[in-house]
Amino acid sequence: MLIDIIAGARPNFVKIASIIHAIKHHKKKIKYRLIHTGQHYDSAMSKVFFKELNIPIPNYNLKVGSGSHAVQTAKIMIEYEKIINKKKSNLCIVVGDVNSTIACALTAKKLQIKVAHVEAGLRSYDLSMPEEINRMATDSISDYFFCTSMEACKKLLNEGKKRKNIFFVGNTMIDTLLSNIKKLRKPKILKDFKSDRKNYYVLTLHRPNNVDKMIKLKKLIEAICHSTNHLVIFPMHPRTRKIFNKIKSQPHNLLLTEPFPYLEFNYLIKHCMGVITDSGGITEEATVLSIPCITMRENTERPETIKLGTNVLIGNDIKALPKYIKKIETNNWKVSKIPKKWDGKTGDRIIELIIKKISNDLQ
Ligand code: UD1
């Protein structure tokens, strides 16, 4: 059986790592081609993840780079189609919700290759976000659905997907976190600033809605930094950096950095007082590490991080920040639990299911 595994952007690398490591135990049954679309191309956004997470060099790099959504998606489709035309695989595995996910799912499906979506069934129903469009479109044409929660499975059933093709397997991003937890590395910045256990926050912002307008980004950063006396460490996504460079003054407790490698970023999360973010994946990592998390979004496709986990949603309500910061700083954050099957074994479950249940369906 030949499988294509697609990865394009930073969160994808974290998700595919566990699937690739799980395949190692079944080399005789599964061959795979790792296809990097090149959506993320900076060393800090891509190469370092391959190195740290022990992901092999991709068999193909489509090198599509930046562009509008249409340009990026179209370029990926054109390049991936060429690979399939050379040799057809039996299954295409896509993960998450980025442009590379929908682009490759669509290309494979139209060439009659079955598609498996890892992290299927997540829904925020907020179609102003490209990721939600990518999730819905990918699920609408996928054949097999690997879900991080029962709630996601139920959503797919309600959308008319066949029960036999929906699998509650857990979370591959958490596999990667748990398998690297002992290897997490203290970033140099903590040594330099003598800032260590639980006396700083980590801030990440990269959603277009939060960062694409300079005034909005400035207000958000100021509100966050003014609601605490502690250091706020802000590893900046390239998208955010472009806009941030136009802002003249910065709060005194803001510490700007480049994006961190995986092992350093998760060290920072594990040892911080709290996370303030607009990412989805980080809310899951904070939940597993029992770190309070404030999400600057109006909605989430990951409700278990709120119902069970450490996450709260505050959207654009910057006035709510001091209340939640106080809860963190007085040790009054909610008690949390780790969602079911977020146990480090999801990649193995996916590969077992592919071998035992799905392989019979594949041409
Ligand atoms: C993408 C995903 C988002 C994911 C995020 C993680 C989509 C629609 N969005 O958003 O779901 O959470 O990745 O990071 O797929 N850039 C660089 N260097 C890089 C990568 C990007 O400078 O290595 C710049 C590009 O010039 C571009 C901007 O960052 O202008 C945005 O990159 P893009 O991949 O389009 O989307 P993200 O905002 O990263």
Boltz pocket constraint, residues with backbone or C-beta under 6 A from the ligand:
constraints:
  - pocket:
      binder: B
      contacts: [[A, 9], [A, 10], [A, 11], [A, 39], [A, 40], [A, 41], [A, 42], [A, 43], [A, 45], [A, 46], [A, 66], [A, 67], [A, 97], [A, 98], [A, 99], [A, 100], [A, 130], [A, 131], [A, 206], [A, 237], [A, 238], [A, 239]]
      max_distance: 6.0
